[in-house]
Amino acid sequence: MKYLCLIFIDRKKYDAMPQSEQEACMNEHLDYDDELRKSGHLIVTEALQSVKTATTVRVRDGKVSVTDGPFAETKEQLGGFYLIEARDLDDAIRVASKIPSARVGGIEVRPIMELNPQ
């Protein structure tokens, strides 16, 4: 079963970390990516650019509205994701619990909805 692990980080907390700790965290992510690739769990993972680069699109009554920034003001911001293959939710939670960014935020684990099951 496929699960999306959304990485939410407290940007202020992350930015307050010394540069050496930020680099160490990034290296831990790269190492964990390799581990997940080897175990067969990893489908794809990507980091997102800063929330300052976000654009939100809404359509209301047929009119398109485009605004700069994220869709909501929150303490934690979406920083990236892992799309994984896991046996079940427990396996997905185990994988998510080892994502390094969980120490400066949270990982939301959501099953992928199969729209066209085969």
ZIQUI-V343100 format. One record per residue. N is the residue number from 1. RES is the residue in one small letter. OMEGA is omega in whole degrees, -180 to 180 (999 if undefined). Layout:
n=N res=RES omega=OMEGA
n=N res=RES omega=OMEGA
This chain:
n=1 res=m omega=-179
n=2 res=k omega=177
n=3 res=y omega=174
n=4 res=l omega=177
n=5 res=c omega=-179
n=6 res=l omega=-177
n=7 res=i omega=176
n=8 res=f omega=-179
n=9 res=i omega=173
n=10 res=d omega=-173
n=11 res=r omega=179
n=12 res=k omega=179
n=13 res=k omega=-180
n=14 res=y omega=-179
n=15 res=d omega=179
n=16 res=a omega=179
n=17 res=m omega=175
n=18 res=p omega=-179
n=19 res=q omega=-179
n=20 res=s omega=178
n=21 res=e omega=177
n=22 res=q omega=179
n=23 res=e omega=178
n=24 res=a omega=179
n=25 res=c omega=179
n=26 res=m omega=178
n=27 res=n omega=176
n=28 res=e omega=177
n=29 res=h omega=-179
n=30 res=l omega=177
n=31 res=d omega=-180
n=32 res=y omega=176
n=33 res=d omega=180
n=34 res=d omega=179
n=35 res=e omega=-180
n=36 res=l omega=178
n=37 res=r omega=-179
n=38 res=k omega=-178
n=39 res=s omega=-180
n=40 res=g omega=179
n=41 res=h omega=-171
n=42 res=l omega=171
n=43 res=i omega=177
n=44 res=v omega=174
n=45 res=t omega=179
n=46 res=e omega=171
n=47 res=a omega=178
n=48 res=l omega=174
n=49 res=q omega=-178
n=50 res=s omega=177
n=51 res=v omega=178
n=52 res=k omega=-179
n=53 res=t omega=-175
n=54 res=a omega=173
n=55 res=t omega=180
n=56 res=t omega=179
n=57 res=v omega=176
n=58 res=r omega=173
n=59 res=v omega=179
n=60 res=r omega=-179
n=61 res=d omega=178
n=62 res=g omega=180
n=63 res=k omega=179
n=64 res=v omega=177
n=65 res=s omega=-180
n=66 res=v omega=178
n=67 res=t omega=176
n=68 res=d omega=174
n=69 res=g omega=-178
n=70 res=p omega=-178
n=71 res=f omega=-178
n=72 res=a omega=175
n=73 res=e omega=179
n=74 res=t omega=178
n=75 res=k omega=180
n=76 res=e omega=-178
n=77 res=q omega=178
n=78 res=l omega=-176
n=79 res=g omega=-179
n=80 res=g omega=-179
n=81 res=f omega=169
n=82 res=y omega=169
n=83 res=l omega=-173
n=84 res=i omega=170
n=85 res=e omega=-179
n=86 res=a omega=180
n=87 res=r omega=-177
n=88 res=d omega=-178
n=89 res=l omega=179
n=90 res=d omega=178
n=91 res=d omega=179
n=92 res=a omega=178
n=93 res=i omega=178
n=94 res=r omega=178
n=95 res=v omega=-178
n=96 res=a omega=-177
n=97 res=s omega=-179
n=98 res=k omega=177
n=99 res=i omega=-174
n=100 res=p omega=-178
n=101 res=s omega=177
n=102 res=a omega=-180
n=103 res=r omega=180
n=104 res=v omega=180
n=105 res=g omega=-180
n=106 res=g omega=179
n=107 res=i omega=176
n=108 res=e omega=-179
n=109 res=v omega=-179
n=110 res=r omega=177
n=111 res=p omega=176
n=112 res=i omega=178
n=113 res=m omega=178
n=114 res=e omega=-179
n=115 res=l omega=178
n=116 res=n omega=-178
n=117 res=p omega=-177
n=118 res=q omega=999
